[in-house]
């Protein structure tokens, strides 16, 4: 026995290393099996070995700095667990894995939560971080040598990201449009390293003036000469000024759940009056840039007229300049542009984003009486009432109004308070669909009551309303897959499914003319449509991406785009594959030019504004008012 103890003491460090690596191996096996069993999310079998090797490497780095085996095991469990199961939750809910931009946008999730859910979210971040710090032996020289090695590795990745991406893409593969498959073929650590390198490699210099001019000519197509000729001579041109009020109502997760046939809803949740109004509008649809979340990307498109093409939040990462988007453009015609959203003001960077887009007033949760809460979400009826109390006196005033209203009620997990008892049931196992249907039951009726009041108060106003994205229901497109609307995995979506993925109801009410059928409109083409209805022909960046010409209506999504031809119910999806239609190369080339203009305008030197009408007045930060002001 004494010899055994002597052997253990003599080989304690090697044995500890073996125990640490064995722990990582066992933890990895259990985590993969748990993710597959409970969330149906796990790497492919072909990626198991490389994913395990990556975890073993990370475990070795952490253990080399650890104070003890016990502390290492506790800290590694927390850090690996949060990353692994956080990725699985995002994949199963939104259909996309964790990406580098998620870490930059993580603070917004804290603004979305309250109560115990907020406490839990804070603990998910704080506990692994504190445990990691607690596990490290800060007094050992070897620890600082390891930290220096890690810093050098990070510096190399930051210095040569394009080279690393090229090597990793060749070795591990890369699908532009199928990010879930990227994770499944790599494993999480390799996936995060590869996509972080790709995000760093995308940081290229802004486009030059010649590049912008070339893009402008390509995007405008046959009208390029007309655009440039007209906009170069605007100094002496007098354009008719729009006078009618514009009301834009963005409805959280608003969609038609009757398509979920497998859920067997006991009644139609949508108000019959809404059904009639939508039918009069030709059952038009908005084609959103997102599914299940990231409302801010839909906002960017409907306010600025350019598409979002990457899996990140543009308000957070791409909007760095003051730009004449719809609020600023209408402001030049004398409009008072105001935004109302009963959420934390800084969520999705809206304080800065709204200022840069040209809103004068931004009403947030601090400006509303939170008197009808459904957990964290103010009921629409209360929001509409409070907006009308402030807005009503200004509707007939000397200044026209751009009234932008973004609802919050209807967000996952679809809670209802005691004033809104459930009235609709669904099949067994479809409880989330039932919760969503009951939320929509009240949401549609409160909307129609508001519309009656708004149309009576402003009969000539232009009103547009639509859903910001489809609702997230259960993991892996659950709720949709059972009814055949979507596949379980993004890589298995058919062409019609891509269209279903982003279609929400759209209604345009043109004053006394009533509802207008506008077809299926990509969100970024909505501003140009509204300017036409207002009779506003002033030159504007809002019209550029609406010039799709012979392409039809193009809906970009991360890594893929599809084309909706006028009068057609199908969609032609372009995946960047050899099987794509010949026309896909032309539409992809057009999209690249649009991206060049978008980069120039929103984060570059704004060369395009030298060719387009540059508003003479810019709102400064001090011009943007928060809180209610009267009169409007």
N, C-alpha and C positions, 0 to 999 in steps of 0.2 A: 504493500500500500504506500509505503514511504517513497518507493521508486516512482510510483504513479504520480504522486504530488510533485516530486522533483521534476518529472517530465513535463507536467503541466506548467509549472513555473518557468521552466527553461524555454518552453515553446508557447507561452501565453499569447504573444502577439500574433504569430502565425495562426494559432487556433482561433483567435478572435477574428482575424481576417476571414478564415473559412466560415465561421459562424455568421459573420456579417453578410457575406456573399450568398450563403445558403438562405439566409433570411430574405434577401432580395428576390432570390429565385422563387421561394415559396410564396412570398407576397404577390409577386407578379402573376403566378399561376392562379392564385385565388382571385385576384382583382379581375383578370381577364374572364374567368368563369362567371364571376358575379355580374360583370357588365353584360355579358352575353345572355345570362339567364333572366335578369330583371329588366334590362333595357334593350336587349337585342343589339348591343353595340360592342364590337370587338374587332381587333385586326384580323385579317385573313390568316389562314394557317400558314401560308407561304411567308408571312411577315413575322411569325412568332419568334423565330430565332434572332432576327435582327433587332426586334423590339426588346427582347430579353437582354441581348448584348448591350443595348443602349442603356437600359435600366441598371445593369450590372456596372457599367462604366460610371454612371452618375452616382450609384451607391458607393463605389470605390472612392470617388472624389470626396463625397461627404464623410465617409468613415475615416479617411486619411486625416481629416481635421477634427474628428469627434473626440470628446473627452472620455467617453466610455462606450462599450457595446450597447448597453441599455439605453443610453441617451440617443445613440444613433438610431436604434430600432424605433424608438418613439417618434423622433423627428422625421425619419424617412417615411414612416407610416402616414403621418399627417401631410407632409408635402406631396408625396406620390398620390395619396388618396384624393386630395382636393383637385389636383390636376387631372387625374384619370377619370374620376366620377363627374367632375365639372364638364369635361369634354364629352362624356357619354350623355349627360343631361342635355347639353346644347344640341348634340347630334340627334337625339331622339325627339327633341321638341321642335327645333327649327330646321333640321335636316342638313346642318353644316357643322364641321368640327371647330374646335377652338382655333382662332387665328391670332396673329400678333396684335391686330387692332383691338381685339377684345380686351386686352390688358389696359390699353389706353382709355377705353370707354367704360371700364369696370365701375368707376365711381358713379356713373349714372344709375347703376342698378341699386345703389344704396338710396338714391333719391326716390326710387320707385316703391320701396318697401317701407313698412312701419311695424311697430309692435314686435312680436316674437320673431317674425320673418326677418326684420331688420337686424335684430340681435344675432340671429343665426348667421346672416350674411357677414356681419362684422367678425364673428368668431371664426368663420371659414377662412378669412384672410389673416386675422390677427394670430390665431392659435398656431398655424403652421409656421408663420414668420417668427414668433417668439420662441417656439420650440427649436427651430433651426438655430437661432442665435444662442439659445441655452445649451444646445448640444455641442457647440464648437469649443475647443480648447484654445482660448485666445492667447495663452501664455507660451505656447510652443512655437519655436521658430519654424517648424515644418508646416504649421498652419498658415503662417504668413507667406511661406514659399508657395503653398498651394493656391492661396489667394492671388499671388502675383501671376502664377501660371494661368489661372482662370481669367484674370484681367488681360493677359496677353492674348489668350484665345479669343476673347470678346473683341479686342482691338483688331485682330486679324479678320474676323468676320465683318466688322464694320468697315474695314479698309478695302476688302476685296470681296464684296458680296456677290457681284456678278459672276466671278470665277467660281465661287463655291456653288452657286445655283446651277451653273452649267454642269459641273462635275456631279452634283447630287441628282440632277434631273436625268443625266445619262445612266447613273447607277440605280436609282430608286424609281425613276419614271415620274411623269407629271401629267395630269389631266387638267386642262384649263377650266373646264366646265363641271367636272365631277370631283369636288373637293372631298366628299365622304370617301370616295375610292382612294384618294391620295392618302388619307389617314390610314385606311384599312390596309394599304399596300406597304406602309412604312412603319406604323406604330407611332405613338404620340411624341416621344422625344425627337426622333428624326424628323417627323412632320413639322414640329415647331421650329426646329433649326432651319429646315429647308425654306419654310414660308417666311420666317423672320429675315433670312438672307434675301429672299425675293422682294420683301417689302423695302429693305434697305437699297436694293439694286434699282428699285423704281424711282428713287429720288434722283431724277435727272434734272439738268438745267431747264428753266422754262423755255418755251419755244421762242425763236427769233422772229423778227418782223417778216422776213421772207417766208418762213414756215407758216406763219399765221395767215399771210395773204394767200398762199397756196391752198391752205385748208379752207379759207373763206370761199375761194372760188369753187372748190370741190363740193362743199356743203350746199352752197346756194345753187349749184348746177347751172342751168341755162339762165337763171335769174341773177347770176353773179354780177354781170355788167349793170343790170338794173339796180341792184343793191348799192354797188359802189358809186354809180353815177348819181343816184338819188341822195345818198348819204353824204357825198362830198359837196352837195349844194343845199344843205339844209339851213344855212345861215339866213338866207333871205326867203325861206319858205314858211308859209303860215298853214299849220295843220288844224283841222277841226278838233276842238277839245272835248273829250268825253264828259258827260254831265251826270249820267245815271249812277246810282249807288251800286256797288258790287258786294255781294254777300257770298263768301265761300265757307261751306260747312264741311269739315273733315271729320268723318265718323269713325271712331275707334272700332276696328275689327268688324266692320259692317258688311254682311254677306247674306246670301240666300241659303239657309240651311235645308230647305226642302229638297235640295239635290242629294242629301245624305239619306238615300232610300233605305239603307241597311239599318239606320237608327230607328226607323218606324216612329217618327214623332207623332204624338197624339193630336196635334193641331198645327196649323201654319202659324209660325211666330210673327210673321210680318203683318203689320196693320193692313187690312183690305184697302184702305185709302192710299197707302203707299203703293200697293200693288197696282192700283188703277193709275196713279201718277207715273209710275215707272213704265207701264204699258204705253201711256201717252207719249213718253219720251223714247219710245222704240226699243225698250229694254237695252239701252246703251250701257257700256261698261267702261270703267277706267282700268287700264293695264298698269298695275303698280310695279315698282322695281324690286319689291321685297315680298316675302311670305312670313306671316306670323309675328313680325316684329320690325324694329328699325324704322319706325314711323317717320323719323327725321329725313330719311332718304326720299320718301314720297313727298314730304314737304318741300325739300329742295327742288324737286322736279316741277311741282305745280306752281312754285313761286318764281323759279328762275329759267325754266324752259330748256334745260339741258339734262341729259340722262345720267344716272349713276350706273357705272359699269363694273365696279369692283365690290368685293364683300367687305366694305367698311362703311362707317357713318361719315358722310361727306361734310356735315356740319362740324365734325370733330377734326377731320384730317385734311380737307380740301378747300375750305372756305377761309381765305386769309386776306381778302381785299374787299373794300366797299364796291358793290356792284349794282348797276341799275336794274335790279330784278323788278318784279311786278309792283311791290310796295313803293319803291323809289320812282319807278316809271310813272305810276299814277300820281305820286306826290308832285311830280313836275307839272301835272295838269291841275293841281290844286286840291287833290284828294287828301283826306286825313286817313292814313293807313294805321289800323289798330289790330292787334292780335290778342285773342283771349284763349287761355288754356289753364285750367285749374290744377296745375302740377307745379312742382318746384321750378323756379324760374330758370335755373342753370341746367336743367336736364337736357342732355344732348347738346350742350353748349348754346342753348337757344338765346340767352341774353346777348352774346356776341354775334351770333348768326342773324338774329332778327335785326339788330342794329345795322349790320353790314348790308342786309337786303333792303333796308329803307323804312322799316316800321317806325312810326313816331311814338306809339303807345303800345305797351305790352302789359296786359293784365294777367296775373298769375294766381297761385293758390292764396297768397297773402292779401289779395285784393277782393276775394269772394268770401261771402259768409258760407262756411262749410256746414250747412244745415241739413244736408241730405246725403250722408256718407254711406257708401257701400264698401266697407273696410277703408281702403285708401282712396277710393274713387268717388268724386262728387257726382251725384245723379244729374242726368242731362236736363231734367225739368228745372232744377234749381239753377243750373248754369244758364240755360236759355232765358229764364225769368230775369236774372240779374243783369245779363247783357242787354236785354230789351229795356230795362229800367234806365240804364245809362245811355243806350244808343237811341232810343225812341225820339227824344227831343231834337236830335241832330239830323234825323232822316229827311226832314224838309228844310233844313238850314241852307245857308249860302255855300257851304263846302260839301261837295260829294264825299261819300265815305267808302273806303274799302274795308269791309268788316270781315276779318279772318277769324274763324271760330274752330278751334280744335278740341273735340270732346275727349274725355278721359274714361267715362263710364263705358263698360264693355270690354275692359282689359282682362286678360287672364289673371286670376282663375275664375272670373265671372261671378263674383259674390253679389248677393242681393240682401238688402236690409229688410226689417220687418214690415215696411210699407209695401214691399213688392213680393208677395208670396208666390211660390212656384205654381204655375197653371198648366204646364206642359210636361208630359212624361216621354220617355224614350225606352227602347228595348234594353233588356238587361245587359250590363257591361258597357253601356253608352251613357253613363252618368255625366261625363264632361259635356257631351253633346247636348244633353238635357239642360245642363246649367247654362250653356251658351244660348240655347233656344229661349229659355226663360228670360235671360238678359235682353235678347233681341226683341222679345215680346214687348217689354217696357220701353226699350230704346226707340223702336219704330213708332210707337204711339206718342211718346213725348216729342219726337221729331215732327210728326204731323201736326200736333197741337201748336208747336212753335211756328211751323210754316204757315198755318192759317193766320196767326197773329202777324207774322212778318209781312206776308203778302197784302194783308189789309192795311198795314201801316206804310208800306212802300210798294204800291202796285206796279210801279214802273221799274223797280229794281231788278237787276240781273242776279239771279240766285243759282249757284251751282253746289251740288252736294254729292258726296261719294264716300265709299269706304277706303281707309288708308291701306289695308291689306287684308288677306284672308285671316280668319282666326286660327291660332295654334290650338289644337285640340289635345290628342294624346300622342305619345311618342311614335316616331317613324311614320308620320302622316296618318296616324290612326284616326278613325272617324271618317276619313276620306277613302282610305284604301279598301275598307270593307264594302264601300259602295262603288268601287271601280273608278273613282274620280282621279286618284293618284296611286302611284306605285309605292311600295314600302321604302324604296331607296331612290335617291335622285338619279342615279345612273340608269335606272330602269324606266324613267318617265318617257312616254311616247310624245310625239309632236302635239297632239291635242291636249295632253296633260300639262305641258308647259304653259299653254294658254289658260287652262283652268287654274293653274297655280297662282295667277296674278290678276284674275278678273274679279272686280267688285262692281256693285251697282253704281251707275252714274246718272244723275238727273240734272238737266239744265233748264231752268225756267226763265224765259226771256220776257220778263215783265208781263204786260197785258196780253202778249202773244201766247203765253202759256208754255208748257213743256215742248222741247225741241229734240228731235231724234238726231244724235250726232255720231252714232255708231260706237265702235270700240276705239278708244283714244288712249295711246300711251301717255302716261302722266306728264311727261315733259312737253308734250304738244298742247296741253290744255291752255297755258297762258296765251298763246297766239290765237286760239279759238275764242277766248274771252275778249281779247282786244278787238277782234273782228265784230263781235256782237255789240261791243260798246261803241263801235264806229271810230275807233282810235287807230289811225293810219300813220302815226308818227314812227319814224325809224326806231328800231329796238332790237336788242340782242335776243329778245323773247321769241322772235320769229325765225331765227336762224335754223335751229334744229327741227323746225316744222317743215322745212323744205326737203322732203324725202323724195319728191319726184316720182320716178317710175318704180321705186323700190316698194311702194306700199307703206304701211305703218310698221316701223321697226321697234321692237321691244327688246332692248338689251337686258341681260341678266349676267351675273358673274360668270365669265368664261363661255358664254353662249348668247346667241340672240335669235329671235324668231321674227318672221315677217307676216303681217296680217294684210292680205290684199283686200281692197274695197269689194264689198259684196260677198266675201268668202267667209265661211264659218271655221275653216281649218287654219292651221298655222304651219309655216315652213320653217323648221328649226335648223339653224346653222351652228354646228358643234366644232368646227375647225377640223373635221375629219375628211377622209378621202371620199366618203359617201355623200358629202354635201352637194347640193345643187350648184350648178355653175354660177348662178347669180349670187351665191353666198360670198364669193370673193369681192364682188362689187359693193355689197352692203357692208361687209367688214371694212373695206377701204373707206367708205363713207363714215363709218363709226370712228375710225382712227382719226379722221379729220375733225369730227365733232369733239373728240377727246382733246385734240390739240387746242381748239378754240376754248374749250372749257378750262383747261389748265392755264391758258394765257389770261383769261378773264378773271378767274377766281383765285389764282395763286401766283400768276406770272406778272408780266409787265403791262398787260392790257393793251397790246398793240391793236387789237380788234376795235377798241373804242376810238381809235384815230380814224377809222373808216366808217364807223357807225356814229349816230348822234350821241354825243356825250352830254348828259344833263348838266346844266350850268350850276345847279345847286346840289351840294353834297351834305348829307346829314352828319353832324359830328356826334361823338359819343354823348355830349351834353344835351343834344337835341332829343334824344330818346327818353321819353318819360315813362316811369313805372308807377303803377297805382292809378286809381281813377282820377280823371281830371274833368272838370266841367267848366264851360261848355266844350263840346268836342270841336 
